[in-house]
Amino acid sequence: MVMTATLQPATLQPNRWRQPTARTVSRGSRPLSDATYRWRRTVVGTALAAVAACSIVLTHDVLAGSGGVPASAAASQPAQTRATVTAQPGDTLWSIAAANRGSVPISRFVDKLVDLNGGASIKAGQRVVLP
């Protein structure tokens, strides 16, 4: 009796330690076009530029304060004092303006006096702030 052996192909076991292969994932049935990627890059670039501009403006406002000068320089300047005149009996804003206006038109000077002193009426002995 003679035994014959038949060779069977070996069954391959999947390799459990094999590295996964990269696959391209696309939306729907077609990949995204180059124009879509350019559009996305443009939108992201514009958004980043806007954020950068806003942060620059915010940084300037924080450092400079509302006066437009750096906060450290504002404290070193002396406080501004305005010139004043004490109103005498019979004085009006027009008479005070005529005496102190210099080369400024009198109507403009009187308007500024009204703004600085809270109205058009003054009393004797009142300190009138000059522009």
C-alpha positions as CSV (number, residue, x, y, z in Angstrom):
1,M,0.0,0.0,0.0
2,V,1.3,3.2,-1.1
3,M,0.2,6.4,0.4
4,T,0.1,9.5,-1.6
5,A,0.1,12.9,0.0
6,T,-1.7,15.7,-1.6
7,L,-0.5,19.2,-0.9
8,Q,-3.0,21.7,0.2
9,P,-2.3,25.4,0.0
10,A,-1.6,26.8,3.5
11,T,-4.3,29.0,4.9
12,L,-2.9,32.5,5.7
13,Q,-3.6,33.9,9.1
14,P,-4.1,37.7,9.1
15,N,-1.1,39.5,10.6
16,R,-2.2,41.1,13.8
17,W,0.8,43.3,14.1
18,R,0.6,44.8,10.6
19,Q,0.6,48.7,10.4
20,P,-2.7,50.1,9.2
21,T,-2.6,51.7,5.8
22,A,-3.7,55.3,5.3
23,R,-7.0,55.8,3.4
24,T,-8.3,59.0,1.9
25,V,-11.7,59.9,3.4
26,S,-13.9,62.1,1.3
27,R,-17.4,63.4,1.7
28,G,-19.9,61.8,-0.4
29,S,-18.8,60.1,-3.5
30,R,-16.2,62.6,-4.9
31,P,-13.1,64.1,-3.3
32,L,-12.9,67.8,-2.6
33,S,-11.5,70.0,-5.3
34,D,-8.5,72.3,-5.2
35,A,-10.8,75.3,-5.3
36,T,-12.5,74.2,-2.1
37,Y,-9.2,74.0,-0.3
38,R,-8.2,77.4,-1.6
39,W,-11.5,78.8,-0.5
40,R,-11.1,77.3,3.0
41,R,-7.6,78.7,3.3
42,T,-8.8,82.1,2.2
43,V,-11.6,82.1,4.9
44,V,-9.2,80.9,7.6
45,G,-6.5,83.5,6.6
46,T,-9.1,86.3,6.6
47,A,-10.4,85.3,10.0
48,L,-6.8,85.1,11.4
49,A,-6.0,88.6,10.0
50,A,-9.1,90.0,11.6
51,V,-8.3,88.5,15.0
52,A,-4.7,89.9,14.7
53,A,-6.0,93.4,13.8
54,C,-8.4,93.4,16.7
55,S,-5.8,92.3,19.1
56,I,-3.4,95.1,18.0
57,V,-6.1,97.7,18.4
58,L,-7.1,96.3,21.8
59,T,-3.5,96.3,22.9
60,H,-3.0,99.9,21.9
61,D,-6.2,101.0,23.7
62,V,-5.1,99.2,26.9
63,L,-1.7,100.7,26.8
64,A,-2.6,104.2,25.7
65,G,-5.8,104.6,27.6
66,S,-8.7,106.8,26.5
67,G,-6.5,109.9,26.2
68,G,-4.3,108.6,23.4
69,V,-1.1,108.9,25.4
70,P,0.7,106.1,27.2
71,A,-0.5,105.6,30.7
72,S,2.9,106.1,32.2
73,A,3.3,109.5,30.4
74,A,-0.1,110.7,31.5
75,A,0.8,110.6,35.2
76,S,4.0,112.5,34.7
77,Q,2.3,115.6,33.1
78,P,1.1,118.4,35.4
79,A,-2.6,118.9,35.7
80,Q,-3.9,121.6,33.4
81,T,-5.4,124.6,35.2
82,R,-7.6,127.1,33.5
83,A,-7.5,130.8,33.9
84,T,-10.4,132.3,35.8
85,V,-11.8,135.7,36.4
86,T,-13.9,136.8,39.3
87,A,-17.1,138.4,38.1
88,Q,-17.7,141.9,39.4
89,P,-21.2,143.5,39.9
90,G,-22.5,144.5,36.4
91,D,-20.3,142.0,34.5
92,T,-21.7,139.9,31.7
93,L,-20.2,137.1,29.7
94,W,-20.0,139.6,26.8
95,S,-18.0,142.1,28.8
96,I,-15.7,139.4,30.2
97,A,-15.2,138.1,26.6
98,A,-14.5,141.5,25.3
99,A,-11.8,142.0,27.9
100,N,-10.1,138.6,27.5
101,R,-10.8,137.3,24.0
102,G,-7.6,138.4,22.2
103,S,-7.9,137.8,18.5
104,V,-10.7,135.3,18.8
105,P,-14.2,136.4,17.5
106,I,-16.3,137.6,20.4
107,S,-19.3,135.3,19.6
108,R,-17.1,132.3,19.5
109,F,-15.4,133.2,22.8
110,V,-18.8,133.8,24.5
111,D,-20.1,130.4,23.2
112,K,-17.0,128.7,24.8
113,L,-17.6,130.7,28.1
114,V,-21.2,129.5,28.2
115,D,-20.1,125.9,27.7
116,L,-17.3,126.0,30.3
117,N,-19.4,127.8,33.0
118,G,-22.7,125.9,32.8
119,G,-24.9,128.5,31.3
120,A,-25.3,132.1,30.2
121,S,-26.0,133.7,33.6
122,I,-23.3,134.7,36.1
123,K,-23.4,136.3,39.5
124,A,-21.1,138.8,41.2
125,G,-18.2,137.1,42.9
126,Q,-18.5,134.0,40.8
127,R,-15.3,132.6,39.3
128,V,-15.7,132.5,35.5
129,V,-13.5,129.9,33.8
130,L,-11.8,131.3,30.6
131,P,-11.1,129.1,27.6
